[in-house]
Amino acid sequence: MSRSRAVTWAVEESAGYETAWIEVDGSTLRARGRVCGTVPEPYWIAYELHTAEGFVTRRLQATADTASGTAELDLRREPDGRWTVNGAPAPELDGALDCDLGLSPLTNTMPVLRHALQRLPGERDFLMAWIQVPGLVVRPNRQTYTHLGAQRVRYASGTYRADLTLDADGLVVTYPGLAQRM
């Protein structure tokens, strides 16, 4: 069953907003989004995200504009698990299944949906292809997602922790300190 919807978050940490058209079809996700923020500097980002089966990132294309210029990113995960960043091999990301666009509540969705953590008990550790904004620099990042109860999941990376509230579709409603769905 395919579900399509538009979602907007007020993003506290960037003093901005994110709006995304999201389509979930079986175990794949497609999203087109726009982000505007003022922290750490004024910027806007346009992105398109496609996953393969199992909500595994296939491709994220993004363009970020700031007063000093434009950054572009073409991040791809090949079916064999190898990643490329703007066409160049990125072996430091091998083993990652997901991208994580910094300051975006949308990209928390894929690991949650893959393991139904909004509904089922469990804790999962992930290697992520984390994208710093607004520069669109990609780095490996370890993250843990833990089911806390119905539609509640703890996100952790290093010493950082946040208890997320999700809707029944696994999309973030409240991400304390980062974003709130409007």
C-alpha positions in Angstrom: 0.0 0.0 0.0 1.4 3.4 -1.0 0.9 6.4 1.4 1.9 9.9 0.4 1.9 13.0 2.6 3.5 16.4 3.2 5.0 17.0 6.6 6.5 20.2 8.0 8.7 20.5 11.1 9.8 23.6 13.0 13.6 22.9 13.5 14.6 24.6 16.7 18.3 23.8 16.4 18.7 25.5 13.0 16.1 28.2 13.8 14.3 27.1 10.6 11.9 24.7 9.0 11.8 21.5 6.9 9.0 20.4 4.6 9.0 17.1 2.8 6.7 15.2 0.5 7.0 11.6 1.7 5.8 8.5 -0.1 6.0 5.1 1.6 5.3 2.2 -0.7 5.7 -1.2 1.0 9.2 -1.1 2.4 10.5 1.8 0.3 10.5 5.5 0.9 10.9 8.5 -1.4 11.0 12.0 -0.2 11.5 15.5 -1.7 12.2 18.2 0.8 13.2 21.7 1.4 15.1 23.0 4.5 15.8 26.5 5.5 17.8 27.5 8.6 19.6 30.4 10.1 22.1 28.5 12.4 25.1 28.1 12.0 24.5 30.5 9.1 21.5 31.3 6.8 21.0 28.4 4.3 18.5 26.5 2.4 18.7 22.9 1.1 16.7 21.1 -1.5 17.0 17.3 -1.3 15.6 14.1 -2.9 15.9 10.8 -1.0 15.2 7.3 -2.4 15.5 4.0 -0.6 15.6 0.4 -1.8 13.6 -2.4 -0.2 13.9 -2.5 3.6 14.1 1.3 3.8 17.9 1.1 2.9 19.2 4.3 1.4 19.8 4.1 -2.3 20.4 7.8 -3.1 20.3 11.2 -1.6 20.8 14.2 -3.8 21.1 17.6 -2.1 21.9 21.2 -2.9 22.7 23.7 -0.2 22.9 27.4 -0.8 24.5 29.9 1.6 25.7 33.5 1.2 29.2 32.1 0.4 28.1 29.7 -2.4 26.5 26.4 -3.3 27.4 22.9 -2.2 26.1 19.8 -4.0 25.9 16.2 -2.8 25.2 13.0 -4.7 25.4 10.2 -2.1 24.7 6.7 -3.4 24.7 3.3 -1.8 25.2 0.5 -4.4 23.3 -2.8 -4.0 26.6 -4.4 -2.9 26.8 -2.0 0.0 29.6 0.3 -1.4 29.0 4.0 -1.1 30.0 6.9 -3.3 30.1 10.6 -2.5 29.8 12.7 -5.7 31.1 9.8 -7.7 34.1 9.0 -5.5 34.3 5.8 -3.4 33.7 6.2 0.3 34.9 3.0 1.9 34.6 4.6 5.4 30.8 4.2 4.9 30.9 0.5 4.1 28.4 -1.3 6.3 26.1 1.7 6.6 22.5 1.2 5.5 21.2 4.7 6.0 22.1 8.4 5.4 21.3 10.9 8.1 20.9 14.5 6.9 22.0 16.6 9.8 19.3 18.6 11.6 16.6 16.7 9.7 14.0 14.7 11.5 13.0 12.9 8.3 16.1 10.6 8.1 15.4 9.1 11.5 12.6 7.3 9.8 14.4 4.6 7.9 16.0 2.6 10.7 12.8 3.0 12.8 10.7 1.6 10.0 13.1 -1.2 9.0 12.9 -2.6 12.5 9.4 -1.4 13.5 10.9 0.2 16.5 7.9 2.6 16.9 5.9 -0.6 17.7 8.2 -3.4 18.7 10.7 -3.8 21.6 14.4 -3.8 20.6 17.6 -1.8 20.4 19.7 -1.5 17.2 23.1 -0.1 16.5 23.8 1.5 13.2 26.6 3.0 11.2 25.2 6.0 9.3 26.4 8.2 6.4 25.9 11.4 8.4 25.7 14.6 6.4 26.8 17.9 8.0 24.7 20.9 7.0 25.0 23.3 5.4 28.3 22.2 3.9 27.0 18.7 2.9 30.2 17.0 4.1 29.6 13.2 4.7 31.1 11.3 7.7 30.5 7.9 9.3 28.6 8.2 12.5 27.5 5.5 15.0 23.9 5.7 16.3 21.6 3.6 18.4 17.8 3.4 18.3 15.9 1.9 21.3 12.2 1.2 21.5 10.8 2.9 24.6 7.1 2.2 24.2 4.3 2.8 21.7 5.6 5.3 19.2 8.5 6.3 21.4 12.2 5.7 20.5 15.4 6.8 22.0 18.1 8.1 19.6 21.7 8.1 20.8 25.0 9.0 19.3 28.1 9.3 21.4 26.9 11.0 24.6 23.9 12.7 22.9 20.5 11.2 23.7 17.0 12.2 22.7 13.6 10.5 23.2 11.6 10.8 20.0 7.8 10.7 19.7 6.7 9.2 16.4 3.4 8.8 14.6 2.0 5.4 13.6 3.9 5.6 10.3 7.3 6.0 12.1 7.7 9.7 11.2 9.0 12.1 13.9 6.4 14.2 15.7 8.7 15.5 18.5 12.5 15.4 18.6 13.3 17.3 21.9 15.8 20.1 21.3 15.8 19.6 17.5 12.3 19.6 15.9 8.6 19.7 16.4 6.1 18.7 13.7 3.7 21.5 12.8 
